[in-house]
Amino acid sequence: MQNEAITTHPVKLALAWGFVGIPLVWGVYMTLQSAMALFG
């Protein structure tokens, strides 16, 4: 087994989080909008 630390460039990490996070936040927002229309 290897115990070497793997470092990731901060810009690459931010882009990866944005690639996942933006659609996730959009989906949650749209779901909440639909729920408010249904129950509001």
C-alpha distance matrix in Angstrom:
0.0 3.8 6.6 9.3 12.3 13.8 17.6 20.2 23.8 26.1 28.6 26.1 25.0 28.7 29.5 26.9 28.1 31.7 31.0 30.0 32.1 35.5 35.9 34.7 37.3 39.9 39.3 39.6 42.7 44.3 43.7 45.3 48.2 48.8 48.6 51.1 53.4 53.2 53.6 55.4
3.8 0.0 3.8 5.6 8.9 10.6 14.3 17.1 20.6 23.0 25.6 23.4 22.4 26.1 27.1 24.8 26.1 29.6 29.2 28.5 30.5 33.8 34.5 33.5 35.9 38.6 38.3 38.7 41.6 43.4 43.0 44.4 47.3 48.1 48.0 50.4 52.7 52.7 53.2 54.7
6.6 3.8 0.0 3.8 6.5 9.3 12.6 15.8 19.2 21.3 24.3 22.5 21.1 24.7 26.2 24.1 25.0 28.6 28.7 27.8 29.4 32.8 33.9 32.7 34.7 37.6 37.6 37.7 40.4 42.5 42.1 43.3 46.2 47.2 47.0 49.2 51.7 51.9 52.1 53.5
9.3 5.6 3.8 0.0 3.8 6.4 9.6 12.9 16.1 18.5 21.4 19.7 18.8 22.4 23.9 22.1 23.3 26.7 26.9 26.5 28.1 31.3 32.6 31.8 33.7 36.5 36.8 37.0 39.6 41.7 41.6 42.8 45.5 46.7 46.8 48.8 51.3 51.6 52.0 53.2
12.3 8.9 6.5 3.8 0.0 3.8 6.4 9.9 13.0 15.0 18.1 16.8 15.5 19.0 20.8 19.2 20.1 23.5 24.0 23.7 25.0 28.2 29.8 28.9 30.6 33.4 34.0 34.1 36.5 38.7 38.8 39.8 42.5 43.9 44.0 45.8 48.3 48.9 49.2 50.2
13.8 10.6 9.3 6.4 3.8 0.0 3.8 6.7 10.1 12.5 15.2 13.4 12.5 16.2 17.5 16.0 17.4 20.6 20.9 20.9 22.5 25.4 27.0 26.4 28.3 30.9 31.5 32.0 34.3 36.3 36.7 37.9 40.3 41.7 42.0 43.9 46.2 46.9 47.5 48.4
17.6 14.3 12.6 9.6 6.4 3.8 0.0 3.8 6.7 9.0 11.9 10.7 10.0 13.4 15.1 14.2 15.6 18.5 19.2 19.7 20.9 23.6 25.6 25.2 26.7 29.3 30.4 30.8 32.7 35.0 35.6 36.6 38.9 40.6 41.0 42.6 45.0 45.9 46.4 47.1
20.2 17.1 15.8 12.9 9.9 6.7 3.8 0.0 3.8 6.2 8.5 7.0 6.5 10.0 11.4 10.7 12.4 15.1 15.7 16.5 17.9 20.3 22.3 22.3 23.8 26.1 27.4 28.1 29.8 32.0 32.8 34.0 36.0 37.7 38.4 40.0 42.1 43.2 44.0 44.5
23.8 20.6 19.2 16.1 13.0 10.1 6.7 3.8 0.0 3.8 5.6 5.3 6.3 8.7 10.1 10.7 12.5 14.3 15.4 16.9 17.9 19.8 22.2 22.7 23.7 25.8 27.6 28.3 29.7 31.9 33.1 34.1 35.8 37.8 38.7 40.0 42.1 43.5 44.3 44.6
26.1 23.0 21.3 18.5 15.0 12.5 9.0 6.2 3.8 0.0 3.8 5.5 5.0 6.1 8.6 9.8 10.5 12.1 14.1 15.4 15.7 17.5 20.3 20.6 21.1 23.4 25.4 25.9 27.0 29.4 30.8 31.5 33.1 35.3 36.2 37.2 39.4 41.0 41.6 41.7
28.6 25.6 24.3 21.4 18.1 15.2 11.9 8.5 5.6 3.8 0.0 3.8 5.4 5.1 6.2 8.6 9.9 10.4 12.1 14.4 14.7 15.8 18.6 19.6 20.1 21.9 24.1 25.0 25.8 28.0 29.7 30.6 31.9 34.1 35.3 36.3 38.2 39.9 40.8 40.8
26.1 23.4 22.5 19.7 16.8 13.4 10.7 7.0 5.3 5.5 3.8 0.0 3.8 5.5 5.2 6.2 8.7 9.8 10.5 12.6 13.9 15.3 17.5 18.5 19.6 21.3 23.1 24.4 25.5 27.4 28.9 30.2 31.6 33.5 34.7 36.1 37.9 39.3 40.4 40.7
25.0 22.4 21.1 18.8 15.5 12.5 10.0 6.5 6.3 5.0 5.4 3.8 0.0 3.8 5.5 5.1 6.2 8.6 9.8 10.8 11.7 13.9 16.2 16.4 17.6 19.8 21.4 22.1 23.6 25.8 26.9 28.0 29.8 31.6 32.5 33.9 36.0 37.3 38.1 38.5
28.7 26.1 24.7 22.4 19.0 16.2 13.4 10.0 8.7 6.1 5.1 5.5 3.8 0.0 3.8 5.4 5.1 6.1 8.5 10.0 9.9 11.4 14.3 14.8 15.3 17.4 19.5 20.2 21.1 23.4 24.9 25.7 27.3 29.4 30.5 31.5 33.6 35.2 36.0 36.1
29.5 27.1 26.2 23.9 20.8 17.5 15.1 11.4 10.1 8.6 6.2 5.2 5.5 3.8 0.0 3.8 5.5 5.0 6.0 8.7 9.6 10.3 12.7 14.1 15.0 16.4 18.5 19.8 20.7 22.5 24.3 25.5 26.7 28.6 30.1 31.3 33.0 34.6 35.8 36.0
26.9 24.8 24.1 22.1 19.2 16.0 14.2 10.7 10.7 9.8 8.6 6.2 5.1 5.4 3.8 0.0 3.8 5.4 5.0 6.4 8.4 10.2 11.8 12.6 14.3 16.0 17.3 18.7 20.2 21.9 23.1 24.7 26.3 27.8 29.0 30.6 32.4 33.6 34.8 35.4
28.1 26.1 25.0 23.3 20.1 17.4 15.6 12.4 12.5 10.5 9.9 8.7 6.2 5.1 5.5 3.8 0.0 3.8 5.4 5.2 5.5 8.1 10.3 10.2 11.4 13.8 15.2 15.9 17.5 19.6 20.7 21.8 23.6 25.4 26.3 27.8 29.8 31.1 32.0 32.4
31.7 29.6 28.6 26.7 23.5 20.6 18.5 15.1 14.3 12.1 10.4 9.8 8.6 6.1 5.0 5.4 3.8 0.0 3.8 5.3 4.9 5.5 8.3 9.4 10.0 11.6 13.7 14.9 15.8 17.7 19.4 20.5 21.8 23.8 25.1 26.3 28.1 29.7 30.8 31.0
31.0 29.2 28.7 26.9 24.0 20.9 19.2 15.7 15.4 14.1 12.1 10.5 9.8 8.5 6.0 5.0 5.4 3.8 0.0 3.8 5.9 6.2 7.2 9.1 10.8 11.7 13.1 15.1 16.3 17.5 19.1 20.9 22.1 23.5 25.2 26.8 28.2 29.5 31.0 31.5
30.0 28.5 27.8 26.5 23.7 20.9 19.7 16.5 16.9 15.4 14.4 12.6 10.8 10.0 8.7 6.4 5.2 5.3 3.8 0.0 3.8 5.9 6.1 6.4 8.9 10.5 11.1 12.6 14.6 15.9 16.9 18.7 20.4 21.6 22.8 24.7 26.4 27.4 28.7 29.5
32.1 30.5 29.4 28.1 25.0 22.5 20.9 17.9 17.9 15.7 14.7 13.9 11.7 9.9 9.6 8.4 5.5 4.9 5.9 3.8 0.0 3.8 5.7 5.0 6.0 8.5 9.8 10.5 12.1 14.1 15.2 16.4 18.2 19.9 20.9 22.4 24.3 25.6 26.6 27.1
35.5 33.8 32.8 31.3 28.2 25.4 23.6 20.3 19.8 17.5 15.8 15.3 13.9 11.4 10.3 10.2 8.1 5.5 6.2 5.9 3.8 0.0 3.8 5.4 5.3 6.1 8.6 10.0 10.5 12.2 14.2 15.4 16.4 18.4 19.9 21.1 22.7 24.3 25.6 25.8
35.9 34.5 33.9 32.6 29.8 27.0 25.6 22.3 22.2 20.3 18.6 17.5 16.2 14.3 12.7 11.8 10.3 8.3 7.2 6.1 5.7 3.8 0.0 3.8 5.5 4.9 6.0 8.6 9.7 10.4 12.1 14.1 15.1 16.3 18.1 19.8 21.0 22.3 24.0 24.6
34.7 33.5 32.7 31.8 28.9 26.4 25.2 22.3 22.7 20.6 19.6 18.5 16.4 14.8 14.1 12.6 10.2 9.4 9.1 6.4 5.0 5.4 3.8 0.0 3.8 5.4 5.1 6.3 8.6 10.0 10.6 12.4 14.3 15.4 16.5 18.4 20.1 21.1 22.3 23.1
37.3 35.9 34.7 33.7 30.6 28.3 26.7 23.8 23.7 21.1 20.1 19.6 17.6 15.3 15.0 14.3 11.4 10.0 10.8 8.9 6.0 5.3 5.5 3.8 0.0 3.8 5.4 5.1 6.1 8.6 9.8 10.6 12.2 14.3 15.2 16.4 18.4 19.9 20.8 21.1
39.9 38.6 37.6 36.5 33.4 30.9 29.3 26.1 25.8 23.4 21.9 21.3 19.8 17.4 16.4 16.0 13.8 11.6 11.7 10.5 8.5 6.1 4.9 5.4 3.8 0.0 3.8 5.5 5.1 6.1 8.5 9.9 10.5 12.3 14.2 15.3 16.6 18.4 19.9 20.1
39.3 38.3 37.6 36.8 34.0 31.5 30.4 27.4 27.6 25.4 24.1 23.1 21.4 19.5 18.5 17.3 15.2 13.7 13.1 11.1 9.8 8.6 6.0 5.1 5.4 3.8 0.0 3.8 5.4 5.2 6.1 8.6 9.8 10.6 12.2 14.2 15.4 16.4 18.1 19.0
39.6 38.7 37.7 37.0 34.1 32.0 30.8 28.1 28.3 25.9 25.0 24.4 22.1 20.2 19.8 18.7 15.9 14.9 15.1 12.6 10.5 10.0 8.6 6.3 5.1 5.5 3.8 0.0 3.8 5.5 5.1 6.2 8.6 9.9 10.4 12.2 14.3 15.2 16.1 16.9
42.7 41.6 40.4 39.6 36.5 34.3 32.7 29.8 29.7 27.0 25.8 25.5 23.6 21.1 20.7 20.2 17.5 15.8 16.3 14.6 12.1 10.5 9.7 8.6 6.1 5.1 5.4 3.8 0.0 3.8 5.4 5.2 6.2 8.7 9.9 10.6 12.5 14.3 15.3 15.3
44.3 43.4 42.5 41.7 38.7 36.3 35.0 32.0 31.9 29.4 28.0 27.4 25.8 23.4 22.5 21.9 19.6 17.7 17.5 15.9 14.1 12.2 10.4 10.0 8.6 6.1 5.2 5.5 3.8 0.0 3.8 5.4 5.0 6.2 8.6 9.9 10.6 12.3 14.2 14.5
43.7 43.0 42.1 41.6 38.8 36.7 35.6 32.8 33.1 30.8 29.7 28.9 26.9 24.9 24.3 23.1 20.7 19.4 19.1 16.9 15.2 14.2 12.1 10.6 9.8 8.5 6.1 5.1 5.4 3.8 0.0 3.8 5.4 5.1 6.1 8.6 9.9 10.5 12.1 13.3
45.3 44.4 43.3 42.8 39.8 37.9 36.6 34.0 34.1 31.5 30.6 30.2 28.0 25.7 25.5 24.7 21.8 20.5 20.9 18.7 16.4 15.4 14.1 12.4 10.6 9.9 8.6 6.2 5.2 5.4 3.8 0.0 3.8 5.4 5.0 6.1 8.6 9.7 10.3 10.8
48.2 47.3 46.2 45.5 42.5 40.3 38.9 36.0 35.8 33.1 31.9 31.6 29.8 27.3 26.7 26.3 23.6 21.8 22.1 20.4 18.2 16.4 15.1 14.3 12.2 10.5 9.8 8.6 6.2 5.0 5.4 3.8 0.0 3.8 5.5 5.2 6.3 8.7 10.1 9.7
48.8 48.1 47.2 46.7 43.9 41.7 40.6 37.7 37.8 35.3 34.1 33.5 31.6 29.4 28.6 27.8 25.4 23.8 23.5 21.6 19.9 18.4 16.3 15.4 14.3 12.3 10.6 9.9 8.7 6.2 5.1 5.4 3.8 0.0 3.8 5.4 5.1 6.2 8.6 9.5
48.6 48.0 47.0 46.8 44.0 42.0 41.0 38.4 38.7 36.2 35.3 34.7 32.5 30.5 30.1 29.0 26.3 25.1 25.2 22.8 20.9 19.9 18.1 16.5 15.2 14.2 12.2 10.4 9.9 8.6 6.1 5.0 5.5 3.8 0.0 3.8 5.4 5.0 6.0 7.6
51.1 50.4 49.2 48.8 45.8 43.9 42.6 40.0 40.0 37.2 36.3 36.1 33.9 31.5 31.3 30.6 27.8 26.3 26.8 24.7 22.4 21.1 19.8 18.4 16.4 15.3 14.2 12.2 10.6 9.9 8.6 6.1 5.2 5.4 3.8 0.0 3.8 5.4 5.3 4.8
53.4 52.7 51.7 51.3 48.3 46.2 45.0 42.1 42.1 39.4 38.2 37.9 36.0 33.6 33.0 32.4 29.8 28.1 28.2 26.4 24.3 22.7 21.0 20.1 18.4 16.6 15.4 14.3 12.5 10.6 9.9 8.6 6.3 5.1 5.4 3.8 0.0 3.8 5.8 5.3
53.2 52.7 51.9 51.6 48.9 46.9 45.9 43.2 43.5 41.0 39.9 39.3 37.3 35.2 34.6 33.6 31.1 29.7 29.5 27.4 25.6 24.3 22.3 21.1 19.9 18.4 16.4 15.2 14.3 12.3 10.5 9.7 8.7 6.2 5.0 5.4 3.8 0.0 3.8 5.9
53.6 53.2 52.1 52.0 49.2 47.5 46.4 44.0 44.3 41.6 40.8 40.4 38.1 36.0 35.8 34.8 32.0 30.8 31.0 28.7 26.6 25.6 24.0 22.3 20.8 19.9 18.1 16.1 15.3 14.2 12.1 10.3 10.1 8.6 6.0 5.3 5.8 3.8 0.0 3.8
55.4 54.7 53.5 53.2 50.2 48.4 47.1 44.5 44.6 41.7 40.8 40.7 38.5 36.1 36.0 35.4 32.4 31.0 31.5 29.5 27.1 25.8 24.6 23.1 21.1 20.1 19.0 16.9 15.3 14.5 13.3 10.8 9.7 9.5 7.6 4.8 5.3 5.9 3.8 0.0
